[in-house]
């Protein structure tokens, strides 16, 4: 990321961008009515990720001596890479769904569209209430 001006701010930005990515890839689905009007345009129907959705063990560190000489003070932006890194969790979910399907004798291959919401995960896994344990 280059030279940091304030490491605590940069770590907070990285954490926030990763959690933003989790929301984008898993929760932020735009739903529209038949007339094309947004159905989740308020805080009562739109549910972004909150503090309790952040991973419990979430360690962020900055690379040392990563000078970026082509910018002001060797600084480089930090928001986009962690947001894109959140897609790694989508890959983990895909692997888990494929393994679950194969374990139950289903074709492990499937197609999904983001966001990978809870209902889509259940449908892709071809899960029923009997498959779930609490």
DRENDO-1510 file (C-alpha; in Angstrom, 1 decimal, always signed):
<recs>
REC; n; res; u; v; w
REC; 1; UNK; +0.0; +0.0; +0.0 .
REC; 2; UNK; +3.0; +2.3; +0.2 .
REC; 3; UNK; +4.0; +4.5; +3.1 .
REC; 4; UNK; +1.3; +4.9; +5.6 .
REC; 5; UNK; +0.4; +8.3; +7.0 .
REC; 6; UNK; -1.5; +6.8; +9.9 .
REC; 7; UNK; -1.4; +3.0; +10.4 .
REC; 8; UNK; -4.5; +2.9; +12.7 .
REC; 9; UNK; -6.6; +4.7; +10.1 .
REC; 10; UNK; -5.3; +2.5; +7.3 .
REC; 11; UNK; -6.0; -0.7; +9.3 .
REC; 12; UNK; -9.5; +0.6; +10.0 .
REC; 13; UNK; -10.0; +1.4; +6.4 .
REC; 14; UNK; -8.9; -2.1; +5.4 .
REC; 15; UNK; -11.2; -3.8; +7.9 .
REC; 16; UNK; -14.1; -1.6; +6.8 .
REC; 17; UNK; -13.5; -2.3; +3.1 .
REC; 18; UNK; -13.4; -6.1; +3.8 .
REC; 19; UNK; -16.7; -6.0; +5.7 .
REC; 20; UNK; -18.2; -3.8; +3.0 .
REC; 21; UNK; -17.1; -6.5; +0.5 .
REC; 22; UNK; -18.8; -9.2; +2.6 .
REC; 23; UNK; -22.0; -7.2; +2.6 .
REC; 24; UNK; -21.7; -6.6; -1.2 .
REC; 25; UNK; -21.1; -10.2; -2.0 .
REC; 26; UNK; -23.5; -11.8; +0.5 .
REC; 27; UNK; -26.3; -9.5; +1.4 .
REC; 28; UNK; -26.8; -6.4; -0.7 .
REC; 29; UNK; -29.4; -7.6; -3.2 .
REC; 30; UNK; -31.5; -4.9; -4.9 .
REC; 31; UNK; -35.1; -6.0; -5.0 .
REC; 32; UNK; -37.6; -4.3; -7.3 .
REC; 33; UNK; -41.4; -4.6; -7.6 .
REC; 34; UNK; -43.1; -5.5; -10.9 .
REC; 35; UNK; -43.3; -1.7; -11.5 .
REC; 36; UNK; -39.5; -1.3; -11.1 .
REC; 37; UNK; -39.7; +0.5; -7.7 .
REC; 38; UNK; -37.1; -0.5; -5.1 .
REC; 39; UNK; -38.5; -2.8; -2.4 .
REC; 40; UNK; -35.6; -2.4; +0.0 .
REC; 41; UNK; -35.1; +1.4; -0.1 .
REC; 42; UNK; -35.4; +2.0; +3.7 .
REC; 43; UNK; -33.6; +0.9; +6.8 .
REC; 44; UNK; -36.6; -1.4; +7.6 .
REC; 45; UNK; -36.1; -3.5; +4.5 .
REC; 46; UNK; -32.4; -3.0; +3.7 .
REC; 47; UNK; -30.1; -4.7; +6.1 .
REC; 48; UNK; -26.4; -3.8; +5.7 .
REC; 49; UNK; -23.7; -5.7; +7.6 .
REC; 50; UNK; -23.3; -4.5; +11.2 .
REC; 51; UNK; -20.7; -4.8; +14.0 .
REC; 52; UNK; -21.9; -8.3; +14.9 .
REC; 53; UNK; -21.3; -9.5; +11.3 .
REC; 54; UNK; -17.6; -8.7; +11.5 .
REC; 55; UNK; -15.4; -11.9; +11.9 .
REC; 56; UNK; -14.5; -12.5; +15.5 .
REC; 57; UNK; -10.9; -13.2; +14.8 .
REC; 58; UNK; -10.0; -10.5; +12.3 .
REC; 59; UNK; -6.3; -9.7; +12.0 .
REC; 60; UNK; -5.1; -6.9; +9.8 .
REC; 61; UNK; -1.5; -5.8; +9.4 .
REC; 62; UNK; +0.3; -3.5; +7.0 .
REC; 63; UNK; +3.2; -4.7; +4.9 .
REC; 64; UNK; +6.5; -3.1; +6.0 .
REC; 65; UNK; +8.8; -1.2; +3.6 .
REC; 66; UNK; +6.3; -1.2; +0.8 .
REC; 67; UNK; +7.3; +2.2; -0.7 .
REC; 68; UNK; +5.3; +3.4; -3.7 .
REC; 69; UNK; +7.5; +6.0; -5.2 .
REC; 70; UNK; +5.1; +7.2; -7.9 .
REC; 71; UNK; +2.7; +9.0; -5.6 .
REC; 72; UNK; +2.6; +11.7; -3.0 .
REC; 73; UNK; +4.8; +10.7; +0.0 .
REC; 74; UNK; +4.9; +7.1; -1.4 .
REC; 75; UNK; +1.2; +6.6; -0.4 .
REC; 76; UNK; -1.1; +4.3; -2.3 .
REC; 77; UNK; -4.9; +3.8; -1.8 .
REC; 78; UNK; -6.0; +1.0; +0.6 .
REC; 79; UNK; -9.8; +0.7; +0.2 .
REC; 80; UNK; -10.2; -1.4; -3.0 .
REC; 81; UNK; -7.9; -4.4; -2.4 .
REC; 82; UNK; -9.5; -5.5; +0.9 .
REC; 83; UNK; -13.0; -5.1; -0.6 .
REC; 84; UNK; -12.0; -7.4; -3.5 .
REC; 85; UNK; -10.3; -9.8; -1.0 .
REC; 86; UNK; -13.8; -10.4; +0.5 .
REC; 87; UNK; -14.5; -12.4; -2.6 .
REC; 88; UNK; -12.3; -15.1; -1.1 .
REC; 89; UNK; -15.1; -15.8; +1.3 .
REC; 90; UNK; -17.4; -16.4; -1.7 .
REC; 91; UNK; -14.9; -18.9; -3.0 .
REC; 92; UNK; -15.0; -20.7; +0.4 .
REC; 93; UNK; -18.8; -20.8; +0.3 .
REC; 94; UNK; -18.7; -22.2; -3.3 .
REC; 95; UNK; -16.3; -24.9; -2.2 .
REC; 96; UNK; -18.5; -25.8; +0.8 .
REC; 97; UNK; -21.7; -25.9; -1.3 .
REC; 98; UNK; -19.9; -28.1; -3.9 .
REC; 99; UNK; -18.7; -30.5; -1.2 .
REC; 100; UNK; -22.1; -30.7; +0.5 .
REC; 101; UNK; -23.8; -31.4; -2.8 .
REC; 102; UNK; -21.2; -34.1; -3.7 .
REC; 103; UNK; -21.5; -35.7; -0.2 .
REC; 104; UNK; -25.2; -36.1; -0.7 .
REC; 105; UNK; -24.9; -37.6; -4.2 .
REC; 106; UNK; -25.9; -34.4; -6.1 .
REC; 107; UNK; -24.1; -33.0; -9.0 .
REC; 108; UNK; -21.5; -30.7; -7.3 .
REC; 109; UNK; -21.6; -28.1; -10.1 .
REC; 110; UNK; -24.0; -25.2; -9.9 .
REC; 111; UNK; -24.3; -21.6; -11.1 .
REC; 112; UNK; -24.8; -18.7; -8.8 .
REC; 113; UNK; -25.3; -15.0; -9.1 .
REC; 114; UNK; -24.1; -12.5; -6.5 .
REC; 115; UNK; -25.1; -11.6; -4.0 .
REC; 116; UNK; -24.9; -15.1; -2.4 .
REC; 117; UNK; -27.7; -14.5; +0.0 .
REC; 118; UNK; -28.8; -17.0; +2.6 .
REC; 119; UNK; -31.8; -18.2; +0.6 .
REC; 120; UNK; -29.6; -18.6; -2.5 .
REC; 121; UNK; -27.1; -20.7; -0.5 .
REC; 122; UNK; -29.9; -23.0; +0.6 .
REC; 123; UNK; -31.3; -23.3; -2.9 .
REC; 124; UNK; -27.9; -24.0; -4.5 .
REC; 125; UNK; -27.2; -26.6; -1.8 .
REC; 126; UNK; -30.6; -28.1; -2.4 .
REC; 127; UNK; -31.1; -28.1; +1.3 .
REC; 128; UNK; -34.4; -28.9; +3.1 .
REC; 129; UNK; -35.4; -28.2; +6.6 .
REC; 130; UNK; -34.5; -31.8; +7.4 .
REC; 131; UNK; -30.9; -31.2; +6.3 .
REC; 132; UNK; -30.4; -28.4; +8.8 .
REC; 133; UNK; -29.2; -28.9; +12.4 .
REC; 134; UNK; -29.4; -26.3; +15.1 .
</recs>
